Amino acid sequence: MDNATASRIRVEIDQELMPVVPNYLEKRLSDCAEIGHLLATGRMEYIQIMGHRMKGSGGSFGFEEISVIGEELESAAQITDADAIRSAVGRLEEYLKHVSVAYI
């Protein structure tokens, strides 16, 4: 990963969401591990549901990238593309490591 990619990703969020955003982000991180387990056990329907939920919730919280990744997970699970699922989970993990929330 180059230095530009390793830098923080600043996302501005309405301060009314301050009580729920940290929990939301932690849940997305735990989703990464859960998706890995679901993938290992071939439970694509659950990965599809999780991706769909991320697709819908990411933008609502101000995290458009989570919505994009959620859509990729949903689509990949529909066609049982394990490599695409692993790639999307890796992108989600990297995003979560580098996202920085600024409450406005």
N, C-alpha and C positions, 0 to 999 in steps of 0.2 A: 504494500500500500504506500503510495507516495505521500509527501507532506500535505499537499492540498486536500487529499482525500481524508487524511487523518485529522484534519482540523475539525473544530466543533461545527455542528449544524444548528444554527440559531433558528428557533421557531417561536414566534410571538403568539401568546395565548391570552385570552381574556382572563383577568384576575379572578373573576367569579368561578372559574374552573380550577383554581388553585387547590381546593380540597380533594379533587378527584384525579387530577392529572398524574401525580406520582404513582398512584395505585394502578391507573390505566397502563402506564408504561411498564411497570413491574409485571403486570399480567401478560403483556405482550412478550416480555422476555421469558416468562414461564411457558408461554405458548410454544416457543421455539423448541424447548425440550419435549413438550407434549407431542408436537407434530413429528419430531424424530421418532418417538415411541410408536405413534400411530402409523407412520410410514413403515417401520420395521415389522408391524403386525398386519400390514395391508389394509388398514381401515381408511380407505380413501374418502368415503362418504363423510367422515368426521373432519378430515382435513378440508374438504370442500366447504363444510358448514363454517369452520373456523375462518377460512379465507373470506367467505362471504360476510361474516360479521366484522372482520377487520376492514374489509372494503367499505362497509357502511359506517363504521365508527371512527375510522382514522380522520377523515375530513371533518367530522362533527367536533372533534377535539382539537382540530387545527393541524393534524399530522397527515398531510396529503400523501406523503411517501408510504405511510402505513396502508392507506387505501389502495395505492398502486400495487404494493406487494401482496395485499390481501386478494386483489383481483387475480394476480398471477398464481397465487396458491389455489384459489378456487378453480381457475381454468386448468391448471396442471393436474389437479386431483380428478377433474372430470374425465381427463383422457389418460389417467394413470401414468403420468410422466414423473417418475421418481427423481430423475436428475434435475428437472425444473423445480420441483418441490425443495430439494436440498439447496439449490441455488437461491431460491427466494428466502428460505430460512436463513441462509448465510447473510444475505443482504439485510434482512430484518435485524439480525444480531448486530451487524456493523452499524446500522442506522441508530439502533438503541444505544450503542456504546458512545456515539458521537453527538447525539442530539442534546441541545442545550435549550432549556425553556426560559423564555423571558416573559414574565407576566406584565400585561399592560392594562 
